[in-house]
Amino acid sequence: MENKQSNPKILKNKYIPTAEFYSQIIDSLQDYSIFTLDKEFNINSWSSGSTKIFGYKTDEILGEPFDIIFTEIDLKNGVPKREIETALKKGRAADNRWHIAKDKSLFYAYGLVFPLIGLDGEMLGYVKILRDLTERKQSEDAIKKYVGELEDLNTHKESVMAILSHDLRSPLSAIIGTAKYLKENFHKIKPDVIKEMLDLLYKSSTDELAMLDYLVEWARIKYAADQFSPTQIKLTDYIDKVFAALKESASVNMINLHHEIEVNTSVFADGKMLISIIQNIVSNAIKHTKKGGAITVSAKSKDDKIIVQVKDTGVGMTEEIMEKLFTPQMKTLSETRKKNKGAGIGLLLVKGFLEKNGGEIWVESIEGKGTSFYFTLPIEKPLYKIGSSEETMFDESV
């Protein structure tokens, strides 16, 4: 009985975990980054899991500021400071967001920050725990993208049907009616009237062909995703190709085409789409620029994008036209096309191509003084698409 009574006491005092023991446990958690900050928010301990996830060795990271793991967007928005403030106020701060590793690659992580309090209640610093959720984030984004594309295809199908039934069928009926009238009454109609009707038929037919060409191109971006092949390409090569193709059209109206882009300027985009983007915008500028005018293409870099400007000295646009320029209603495309000389479908095509390539488009214009179209394209192949810090949602279900 004495042995049985003494055994619990022996077992109880047999082993007391040490700081080294807990350190070994932390280092065994390879899927987690666990590190601490001092009261000045500098890193003062670093687990092996942190090295695996971030790429920094312990001697490289100790003494570095907390800011080192955050993206430029989060730094601008004051995220590190906000995390610390929340941790002090609520006992911990939690979020899901993108972080930056030593090699500048990005990964998506679930993170926690909480104050590190000593035995006597003194403030020692902070603990940060991260778990890499990049694969999960990419899977979720892929599903969302797929659902979005299905919805977009359905909307696109309805839009195509609207164009076919309204903007192509109606004018084609008028063309057939006019041709039938000419055929049946050719000998009764005066020659000058016949010429006028033939001119009208020619113009209407070429307008419908142009509309059909736009529709085919627009459909290509929606249904031929396998043809999308973005690469690193020199921007000036594509500007020169478009200028050569439109040289005759511009020279008829004595319009000067030139660019102010450095030879080594490059973008990451699909070449065929880029040609279509530039050609649509420049040809549209030619249509709206008076004789003796000029169209200038320039570019500048900002962050990881190239901003291209196509500036003309044309007639300009009203605020009302600019507001509806990239979202014309399908039922009124014929009217839009007449007012804007074909701009409606062409700019929808441009907008779709730019979005496919990770870019965007906008316009600035003054009536009577000219218009500037701006569009962006990535300089290099994007690693991941990152939204605003305010868009990240906390998710502990891991």
C-alpha positions in Angstrom: 0.0 0.0 0.0 2.8 2.4 0.8 4.3 1.9 -2.7 0.9 2.6 -4.3 0.5 5.8 -2.3 4.0 7.1 -3.1 3.8 6.4 -6.9 1.6 9.4 -7.7 3.9 11.7 -5.9 6.9 10.3 -7.8 5.1 10.6 -11.1 4.0 14.1 -10.3 7.5 15.4 -9.7 9.2 13.2 -12.3 9.3 15.8 -15.0 8.6 19.6 -15.2 8.5 21.0 -18.8 11.2 23.6 -19.5 11.2 26.6 -21.9 13.3 24.5 -24.3 10.5 21.8 -24.3 7.9 24.4 -25.3 10.3 25.8 -27.9 10.7 22.3 -29.4 6.9 22.0 -29.6 6.6 25.4 -31.4 9.4 24.4 -33.8 7.6 21.2 -34.6 4.6 23.1 -36.0 5.9 23.4 -39.5 2.6 24.5 -41.0 2.5 27.6 -38.7 4.7 30.7 -38.4 5.0 31.6 -34.7 7.2 34.6 -33.7 7.3 37.3 -31.1 7.7 41.1 -31.1 9.2 43.3 -28.5 7.5 46.5 -27.2 9.0 48.5 -30.1 7.4 46.0 -32.6 10.7 44.4 -33.7 10.9 40.6 -34.2 12.8 39.0 -31.3 12.0 35.3 -31.8 11.4 33.2 -34.9 10.2 29.6 -35.2 11.4 27.1 -37.8 7.9 27.1 -39.3 8.3 30.9 -39.8 11.5 30.1 -41.8 9.7 27.6 -43.9 6.8 29.9 -44.7 8.6 33.3 -45.0 12.0 32.1 -46.2 14.0 34.2 -43.7 16.5 32.5 -41.5 16.5 33.4 -37.8 19.7 35.5 -37.9 18.3 37.4 -40.9 15.0 38.4 -39.3 15.8 39.1 -35.7 15.6 42.8 -35.0 13.6 43.5 -38.1 10.3 45.5 -37.8 6.9 43.9 -37.8 6.2 45.8 -41.1 8.5 43.5 -43.1 5.8 40.8 -43.6 3.1 43.1 -44.9 2.3 44.1 -48.5 2.7 47.7 -49.7 -1.1 48.0 -49.9 -1.5 47.0 -46.2 1.4 49.3 -45.1 -0.3 52.2 -46.8 -3.6 51.4 -45.1 -1.9 51.1 -41.6 -2.7 47.5 -41.1 0.2 46.6 -38.8 -0.6 49.4 -36.4 -4.3 48.5 -36.5 -3.6 44.9 -35.6 -1.5 46.0 -32.6 -4.2 48.4 -31.4 -6.9 45.8 -31.8 -4.8 43.2 -29.9 -4.3 45.7 -27.0 -8.0 46.6 -26.9 -9.7 43.2 -27.4 -6.9 40.8 -26.2 -6.3 39.6 -29.7 -6.5 40.6 -33.4 -7.4 38.1 -36.1 -7.7 38.3 -39.9 -7.1 36.7 -43.2 -4.8 38.6 -45.6 -1.9 38.5 -48.1 1.7 38.6 -46.7 5.0 38.9 -48.4 7.9 36.5 -48.1 11.7 37.1 -48.4 11.7 36.4 -52.2 8.8 38.9 -52.6 6.3 36.2 -53.4 2.9 36.5 -51.9 0.9 34.0 -49.8 -2.5 34.2 -48.1 -2.6 33.5 -44.4 -4.9 33.2 -41.4 -3.3 35.2 -38.6 -3.6 36.0 -34.9 -1.8 38.7 -32.8 -2.1 38.9 -29.0 -0.2 40.7 -26.2 2.5 38.8 -24.4 2.1 39.4 -20.6 4.6 38.4 -17.9 3.9 36.6 -14.7 3.7 39.9 -12.8 1.4 41.4 -15.4 4.1 43.4 -17.2 3.9 44.0 -20.9 6.6 42.0 -22.7 5.6 42.3 -26.3 3.4 40.4 -28.8 2.9 37.0 -30.3 2.0 36.5 -34.0 0.7 33.2 -35.3 0.2 32.6 -39.1 -1.1 29.7 -41.1 -0.5 29.6 -44.9 -3.9 29.3 -46.6 -2.7 30.1 -50.2 -3.8 26.8 -51.8 -7.2 27.1 -50.1 -7.6 30.7 -51.2 -6.6 29.9 -54.8 -9.2 27.0 -54.8 -11.9 29.3 -53.5 -11.0 32.0 -56.0 -11.0 29.5 -58.9 -14.5 28.4 -57.9 -15.7 32.0 -57.7 -14.1 32.8 -61.1 -15.8 29.7 -62.7 -19.2 30.7 -61.3 -18.7 34.3 -62.4 -17.7 33.1 -65.9 -20.8 31.0 -66.1 -23.0 33.9 -65.1 -21.1 36.2 -67.6 -21.6 33.7 -70.4 -25.3 33.5 -69.7 -25.5 37.4 -69.8 -23.4 37.4 -72.9 -25.7 34.9 -74.6 -28.7 37.2 -73.9 -26.7 40.2 -75.2 -25.8 38.4 -78.4 -29.4 37.4 -79.0 -30.5 41.1 -78.4 -27.9 42.3 -81.0 -28.9 39.6 -83.5 -32.6 40.3 -83.1 -32.5 44.0 -82.9 -29.3 45.6 -84.2 -28.7 43.2 -87.1 -32.1 41.9 -88.1 -33.9 45.3 -88.3 -31.3 47.0 -90.5 -31.0 43.9 -92.7 -34.8 43.9 -93.2 -34.5 47.5 -94.4 -31.7 46.6 -96.8 -33.7 43.8 -98.3 -36.8 46.0 -98.6 -34.8 48.7 -100.4 -33.2 46.2 -102.7 -36.6 44.7 -103.5 -38.0 48.1 -104.3 -35.1 48.9 -106.7 -35.5 45.5 -108.4 -39.2 45.9 -109.0 -39.1 49.6 -110.0 -35.7 50.1 -111.5 -37.0 51.4 -114.9 -39.4 53.9 -113.3 -36.9 55.5 -110.9 -34.8 58.5 -111.9 -31.0 57.8 -112.1 -30.0 60.3 -109.4 -32.6 58.6 -107.0 -31.2 55.2 -107.9 -27.7 56.4 -107.1 -28.9 57.8 -103.8 -30.6 54.5 -102.9 -27.5 52.5 -103.9 -25.3 54.7 -101.7 -27.6 54.1 -98.8 -27.5 50.3 -99.5 -23.7 50.3 -99.6 -23.4 52.3 -96.4 -26.0 50.2 -94.5 -24.4 46.9 -95.7 -20.9 48.0 -94.6 -22.2 49.2 -91.3 -23.8 45.8 -90.6 -20.7 44.0 -91.6 -18.7 46.1 -89.2 -21.2 45.3 -86.5 -21.0 41.6 -87.3 -17.1 41.8 -87.2 -17.3 43.4 -83.7 -19.8 40.7 -82.6 -17.5 37.9 -83.8 -14.5 39.4 -82.0 -16.6 40.0 -78.8 -17.7 36.3 -78.9 -14.1 35.2 -79.3 -13.1 36.6 -75.9 -16.0 34.8 -74.2 -15.9 31.4 -75.9 -12.3 30.9 -77.0 -10.4 31.2 -73.7 -7.9 28.6 -74.9 -6.6 31.1 -77.4 -5.7 33.5 -74.6 -1.9 33.5 -74.5 -0.4 36.5 -72.6 3.4 37.0 -72.9 6.0 39.7 -72.2 5.7 41.9 -75.3 7.2 45.2 -76.5 4.5 47.9 -76.5 6.0 50.0 -79.3 5.9 47.1 -81.8 2.1 46.9 -81.5 1.7 50.7 -81.6 3.7 50.7 -84.9 1.6 47.9 -86.4 -1.6 49.8 -85.6 -0.2 53.1 -87.0 0.8 51.3 -90.2 -2.7 49.7 -90.6 -4.4 53.1 -90.0 -1.9 55.3 -91.9 -4.1 55.7 -95.0 -7.3 56.4 -93.0 -5.5 59.1 -91.0 -3.7 60.7 -94.0 -7.0 61.2 -95.9 -7.9 63.6 -93.2 -4.4 64.9 -92.7 -4.3 63.6 -89.1 -0.9 63.1 -87.6 -0.3 59.8 -85.7 2.7 59.6 -83.4 3.8 58.0 -80.1 6.1 59.1 -77.3 6.8 55.7 -75.8 10.3 54.4 -75.0 11.5 51.5 -77.0 12.1 49.2 -74.0 8.6 49.6 -72.6 7.0 46.2 -72.3 3.7 44.8 -71.0 2.4 41.3 -70.1 -0.6 40.8 -72.4 -2.1 38.7 -75.2 -0.7 40.1 -78.5 -3.9 39.7 -80.6 -6.0 41.3 -78.0 -3.5 44.2 -77.6 -3.7 44.9 -81.3 -7.5 44.9 -81.2 -7.4 47.3 -78.1 -5.1 49.8 -79.7 -6.7 49.6 -83.1 -10.2 50.2 -81.8 -9.2 53.2 -79.7 -7.0 54.8 -82.4 -9.5 54.2 -85.2 -12.3 55.7 -83.0 -10.1 58.7 -82.4 -9.5 59.2 -86.2 -13.3 59.2 -86.8 -13.7 62.0 -84.2 -10.7 64.1 -85.1 -11.0 67.0 -87.6 -8.7 67.5 -90.6 -5.2 68.6 -89.6 -5.6 67.2 -86.1 -3.3 64.9 -84.1 -3.5 61.6 -82.2 -0.7 61.0 -79.6 0.0 57.7 -77.8 2.1 57.9 -74.6 2.8 55.7 -71.6 4.0 55.8 -68.1 4.6 53.2 -65.4 2.8 53.2 -62.0 3.4 50.5 -59.4 3.2 47.2 -61.4 1.2 48.7 -64.3 1.7 50.6 -67.5 -0.8 53.4 -68.1 -1.3 54.1 -71.8 -2.9 57.4 -73.0 -4.4 57.8 -76.4 -5.0 61.6 -76.8 -6.8 63.2 -79.8 -7.6 66.8 -80.7 -11.1 65.9 -81.8 -14.6 67.0 -81.0 -14.7 65.7 -77.4 -17.7 64.2 -75.6 -20.4 65.2 -73.2 -20.5 63.9 -69.6 -23.6 61.9 -70.5 -21.9 60.1 -73.4 -18.8 59.3 -71.2 -21.0 57.8 -68.4 -22.5 55.3 -70.8 -19.5 54.7 -73.1 -18.5 51.3 -71.8 -22.0 50.0 -70.9 -24.3 50.7 -73.8 -27.7 49.2 -73.5 -28.2 46.3 -75.9 -31.6 47.5 -77.0 -30.2 50.9 -78.1 -26.9 49.8 -79.8 -28.1 51.0 -83.1 -28.7 54.5 -81.7 -25.4 54.4 -79.9 -23.6 53.3 -83.0 -25.1 56.2 -85.0 -24.2 58.8 -82.5 -20.7 57.5 -81.8 -19.8 56.2 -85.2 -19.4 52.6 -84.2 -17.9 53.2 -80.7 -20.5 51.2 -78.8 -19.5 47.6 -79.6 -15.9 48.4 -80.2 -15.4 49.8 -76.7 -17.2 46.9 -75.2 -14.7 44.7 -76.9 -11.8 46.8 -75.7 -13.1 46.7 -72.1 -13.5 42.9 -72.2 -10.0 42.4 -73.6 -8.4 44.6 -71.0 -10.2 42.9 -68.1 -9.1 39.6 -69.5 -5.5 40.9 -69.4 -5.8 42.3 -65.9 -6.3 45.9 -67.0 -8.9 48.6 -67.0 -10.0 51.6 -69.1 -11.4 55.1 -68.5 -11.8 58.3 -70.5 -11.4 62.1 -70.0 -12.9 64.5 -72.5 -13.7 68.2 -73.0 -16.3 69.1 -75.7 -14.6 70.9 -78.6 -11.1 70.3 -77.3 -10.5 66.5 -77.5 -10.5 63.2 -75.7 -8.0 61.0 -73.9 -8.6 57.3 -73.4 -6.5 55.7 -70.7 -5.9 52.0 -70.2 -3.7 49.9 -68.0 -1.8 46.6 -68.5 0.5 44.7 -66.1 4.2 45.2 -66.6 5.0 41.6 -65.7 3.1 38.4 -65.1 1.0 38.9 -61.9 1.7 36.6 -59.0 -1.7 36.9 -57.4 -4.5 39.4 -57.6 -4.8 41.2 -54.3 -7.8 43.2 -53.2 -7.9 46.0 -50.6 -7.2 45.2 -47.0 -10.7 46.2 -46.2 -12.0 43.4 -48.4 -10.3 40.6 -46.5 -12.6 38.5 -44.3 -11.5 36.7 -41.2 -12.1 33.0 -41.3 -11.1 30.7 -38.4 -12.5 27.5 -39.9 -9.2 25.9 -40.7 
